């Protein structure tokens, strides 16, 4: 019997990686729902190739064009998630980037047996809501970012009391070996040249500032209920080890895999019934020399000044929502050449000194509207 699959964010890098897995096992899946924002050509190709029952397109202009183009097809093309009449999917991928992914993620939980979450902002801003709805509907949640997927796998064998430290690894992005004077003239084009991963623009910029790792620390703490003092970041330019668990008994364990989302996604979809060679051909065989030359180093705060706010991200219940919103706005401004690269980290620190910051940071949001209110204050302050 075919597995019913839905993908929130089907034109993004995670969505496309998921569909590569589908392409290898066409008879195993039935596509129920796809969603995207504004990639017209790719949306058209996905409608034709995968014949989903629903396609949600959030960009009004693209929605109207697609609706007109496919008016004779059976696919139901919608402009929002509110009017969906979904049957329960076996697997749903949540991969809409940014805070925009929160509401669709919350709405989809009760309509899926297993949620594979790649939208860290949803966890950062709305984990309590997600967790509560998932428990009520008996929905399993599996993180598929390589770091959190690896942590989950490592923690399956250990109790929290056994853990001394958990390290999330960072490649260091394109500017790891830059001199301080070089940071003044960084362009969006420079920052989008990630040395290891092929990702969307926002996450690639986050990697260049190291903000992605601060967000991943928050995500790890919420997902696994780990005390924040047990979490840290290590620079690992090889990008082959994705998480490290240091145990109190003197042993250290880590998970190693190639820099592709196919591996965590396929493992999360198929779990134990998987042979990765069915979906992914390694670029080269792992050799002894490569393993012996794995390299790790501490984060240099001069190169990655955003790490200076690490000890503040948990100071109030909604600090993480504010930091996330500020970062989204600043990354967008940088990509549109409205601010220089160095302003991203400087302005995030500045908003934590804003006279109204604490008023919003101390709030404990009980629903999505309260989360959005805090998010909107941050965005308004920066625009």
C-alpha positions in Angstrom: 0.0 0.0 0.0 1.4 3.4 -1.0 2.5 5.9 1.6 0.6 9.2 1.5 3.1 12.0 1.5 2.7 15.8 1.9 5.5 18.4 1.5 5.3 21.9 2.9 7.9 23.8 0.9 8.3 21.5 -2.1 10.4 23.9 -4.2 13.0 24.5 -1.6 16.2 22.5 -1.1 14.7 20.1 1.4 11.5 19.7 -0.6 13.5 18.9 -3.8 15.7 16.4 -1.9 12.5 14.7 -0.7 11.2 14.5 -4.2 14.5 12.9 -5.4 13.8 10.1 -2.9 10.2 9.8 -4.2 11.6 9.6 -7.8 13.6 6.5 -6.8 10.5 4.7 -5.3 7.6 6.0 -7.4 5.4 3.1 -6.5 5.9 3.6 -2.8 4.4 7.1 -2.5 1.2 9.0 -3.4 1.7 12.7 -3.2 -1.2 14.3 -1.4 -0.2 17.9 -0.8 2.6 20.2 -2.1 3.1 23.8 -1.2 5.4 26.6 -2.5 5.7 30.4 -2.7 6.7 31.8 -6.0 8.9 29.5 -8.1 6.5 29.4 -11.1 8.5 27.1 -13.4 9.2 24.5 -10.7 5.6 24.6 -9.4 4.4 23.8 -12.9 6.8 20.9 -13.3 5.8 19.4 -9.9 2.1 19.6 -10.7 2.7 17.8 -14.0 5.1 15.2 -12.6 3.6 14.4 -9.2 -0.1 15.1 -9.7 -0.8 16.1 -6.1 -4.4 16.4 -4.9 -3.6 19.9 -3.5 -1.1 22.5 -4.3 -1.0 25.6 -2.0 0.7 28.7 -3.4 1.1 31.5 -1.0 2.2 34.2 -3.5 -0.9 35.9 -4.9 0.5 36.7 -8.3 1.9 33.2 -8.9 -1.3 31.6 -7.4 -3.4 33.3 -10.0 -1.1 32.4 -12.9 -0.9 28.7 -11.8 -4.7 28.5 -11.2 -5.3 29.8 -14.7 -2.7 27.5 -16.3 -4.0 24.3 -14.7 -7.7 25.1 -14.6 -8.5 21.9 -16.5 -6.5 19.6 -14.2 -7.9 17.8 -11.2 -5.3 19.3 -8.8 -6.9 21.7 -6.3 -4.8 24.9 -6.4 -5.3 27.0 -3.3 -3.9 30.3 -1.9 -3.7 29.3 1.8 -3.8 26.4 4.1 -7.1 27.3 5.9 -9.4 26.0 3.2 -7.8 22.5 2.9 -9.9 19.4 3.6 -7.0 17.0 4.1 -7.0 13.3 4.6 -4.4 12.0 7.0 -0.9 11.7 5.4 1.5 8.9 6.5 4.4 11.4 6.3 4.6 15.2 6.1 7.8 17.2 5.5 7.7 20.6 7.1 10.3 22.7 5.1 8.8 26.2 4.7 11.6 28.5 5.7 11.3 31.1 8.4 8.4 32.1 10.7 6.1 31.7 7.6 6.4 27.9 8.2 4.9 28.0 11.8 1.2 28.3 11.1 1.2 25.6 8.3 3.2 23.3 10.5 0.8 23.7 13.4 -2.2 23.2 11.0 -0.7 20.1 9.4 0.2 18.2 12.6 -3.3 16.7 13.2 -3.4 15.6 9.5 -0.3 13.4 9.6 1.0 10.3 11.4 4.7 11.4 11.1 6.0 14.9 10.8 9.6 15.4 9.5 10.5 18.9 10.6 13.2 20.9 8.7 11.8 24.3 9.7 13.9 25.2 12.8 12.1 28.6 13.2 8.8 26.7 13.9 10.5 24.8 16.7 12.2 27.9 18.0 9.1 30.0 18.1 6.3 27.6 18.6 7.6 24.3 20.1 5.2 24.2 23.0 2.2 24.5 20.6 3.7 21.9 18.2 4.4 19.5 21.0 0.9 19.8 22.6 -0.9 19.3 19.3 1.4 16.4 18.3 0.7 14.6 21.6 -3.0 15.1 21.3 -3.0 13.6 17.8 -0.4 11.0 18.4 1.8 12.5 15.7 5.5 11.4 15.7 8.0 14.3 15.2 11.4 13.6 13.7 13.9 16.4 13.0 15.6 16.1 9.7 18.3 18.8 9.8 21.4 16.8 9.8 22.5 18.0 13.3 19.3 17.3 15.1 18.7 14.1 13.3 22.1 13.0 14.4 21.5 14.1 18.0 18.2 12.2 18.1 20.0 9.0 16.9 22.8 9.4 19.4 20.3 10.0 22.3 18.3 6.9 21.5 21.0 4.9 23.3 21.6 7.2 26.3 19.8 8.9 29.2 20.2 12.6 29.8 22.0 11.9 33.1 24.8 10.2 31.1 25.5 13.2 29.0 28.3 15.6 29.8 28.1 17.8 26.6 26.5 17.8 23.2 28.2 19.6 20.3 26.6 20.8 17.2 29.1 21.2 14.4 29.5 24.1 12.0 31.4 24.2 8.7 32.5 27.8 9.3 30.9 28.8 6.0 32.8 30.8 3.3 34.5 33.2 5.7 36.2 30.9 8.2 39.7 31.9 7.1 39.1 35.5 6.4 41.1 38.3 8.0 39.1 40.8 10.0 39.6 43.6 7.5 38.1 41.5 4.7 34.7 41.5 6.4 34.0 45.2 5.5 33.4 44.5 1.8 31.5 41.2 1.8 28.7 41.1 -0.8 25.6 38.8 -0.9 27.3 36.9 -3.7 30.3 36.2 -1.5 28.2 35.0 1.4 26.1 32.7 -0.8 29.2 30.6 -1.8 29.0 27.9 0.8 32.0 25.6 0.6 30.1 22.4 1.5 26.3 22.6 1.3 23.9 23.6 -1.4 21.0 25.3 0.5 18.5 28.1 0.2 19.7 31.7 0.4 18.6 32.5 4.0 20.2 29.4 5.6 23.3 30.0 3.6 23.7 33.5 4.9 22.9 32.2 8.4 25.8 29.7 8.0 28.2 32.6 7.0 27.4 34.5 10.2 27.0 31.3 12.4 23.5 32.4 13.3 22.3 29.1 12.1 24.1 27.4 14.9 22.7 29.6 17.6 19.2 28.8 16.2 20.1 25.1 16.2 21.2 25.3 19.8 17.8 26.7 20.7 16.1 24.0 18.6 18.1 21.2 20.2 17.2 22.4 23.7 13.5 22.5 22.9 13.4 19.2 20.9 15.3 17.1 23.3 14.7 19.0 26.6 18.4 19.4 27.2 19.8 21.9 29.7 21.3 24.7 27.7 24.6 24.5 29.5 25.1 21.0 28.0 25.0 22.4 24.5 27.8 24.0 22.5 29.2 24.6 18.9 32.4 23.4 17.3 33.8 24.4 14.0 34.3 21.4 11.8 35.3 22.4 8.2 35.1 18.8 6.9 31.3 18.9 7.4 31.2 15.2 7.9 30.5 14.9 11.6 27.1 16.5 12.4 26.7 16.1 16.1 28.9 14.9 19.0 27.8 13.5 22.3 30.4 13.5 25.1 29.4 11.1 27.9 30.3 11.3 31.5 31.9 7.8 31.3 34.8 9.2 29.2 33.4 8.0 25.8 32.5 10.3 23.0 30.2 9.3 20.2 29.4 11.0 16.9 27.5 10.5 13.6 29.4 10.9 10.3 27.8 11.2 6.9 28.2 12.9 3.5 27.0 16.5 3.1 23.6 15.6 1.6 20.1 15.9 3.0 19.2 12.7 1.2 20.7 10.7 4.1 18.8 12.1 7.1 15.6 12.4 5.0 15.7 8.9 3.7 16.5 7.5 7.2 13.6 9.5 8.7 11.2 8.4 5.9 12.1 4.7 5.8 13.7 4.3 9.3 15.1 0.8 9.7 13.9 -0.5 6.2 16.6 1.3 4.2 19.6 0.8 2.0 20.9 4.3 1.2 22.4 3.2 -2.1 18.9 3.0 -3.5 18.7 6.8 -3.2 22.2 8.2 -3.0 25.6 7.4 -4.6 28.5 8.7 -2.5 30.9 10.9 -4.4 33.8 8.9 -3.1 34.5 6.1 -0.7 35.3 7.0 2.9 39.0 6.3 3.3 41.1 5.9 6.4 43.1 9.1 5.7 39.9 11.2 5.6 38.7 9.8 9.0 42.1 10.4 10.5 42.1 14.1 9.3 38.8 15.1 10.8 39.3 18.6 12.3 37.5 20.5 15.0 38.2 23.9 16.5 36.5 26.4 18.9 34.5 29.3 17.5 36.5 32.4 17.1 34.4 35.3 18.4 36.2 37.8 16.3 35.3 36.0 13.1 31.8 35.1 14.3 30.8 37.9 16.7 27.1 36.7 16.7 28.3 33.9 19.1 28.5 36.6 21.8 24.7 36.5 22.3 24.8 32.7 23.0 24.4 33.3 26.7 21.4 35.6 26.2 19.2 33.5 23.9 17.4 31.9 26.8 17.3 34.9 29.2 13.5 35.4 28.8 10.7 33.1 27.4 10.4 34.9 24.1 14.0 36.1 23.5 14.5 33.4 20.9 11.4 34.6 19.0 12.9 38.1 18.9 16.3 37.0 17.8 14.8 34.8 15.1 12.7 37.6 13.7 15.5 40.1 13.8 17.8 37.8 12.0 15.2 37.1 9.3 14.7 40.8 8.6 18.4 41.5 8.6 19.3 38.7 6.3 16.7 39.9 3.9 18.1 43.5 4.1 21.6 42.2 3.5 20.5 40.1 0.5 18.8 43.2 -1.0 22.0 45.3 -0.3 20.4 47.6 2.2 22.8 46.9 5.0 26.5 45.6 5.1 27.3 42.1 6.2 28.7 43.2 9.6 25.4 44.9 10.5 23.6 41.6 10.8 25.3 40.6 14.1 25.6 44.2 15.4 21.9 44.9 14.9 20.8 41.7 16.6 22.8 42.7 19.6 21.4 46.2 19.4 17.8 45.0 19.6 18.5 43.1 22.8 19.3 46.6 24.2 16.1 48.2 22.9 14.1 49.9 25.7 11.0 47.8 24.8 12.9 44.5 24.4 12.1 43.1 27.8 8.4 44.1 27.6 8.1 41.6 24.8 10.8 39.1 25.7 9.2 38.2 29.1 5.9 37.2 27.5 5.0 33.5 27.4 2.9 33.1 24.3 -0.1 30.8 24.6 -1.1 30.7 21.0 0.2 31.5 17.5 -1.3 35.0 17.5 0.8 35.9 20.6 3.9 34.6 18.9 3.2 36.6 15.8 2.6 39.7 17.9 6.1 39.4 19.4 7.6 38.7 15.9 5.8 41.7 14.4 7.2 44.1 17.1 10.7 43.0 16.3 10.2 43.4 12.5 8.6 46.8 13.0 11.5 48.0 15.2 14.0 47.1 12.4 12.1 48.5 9.4 
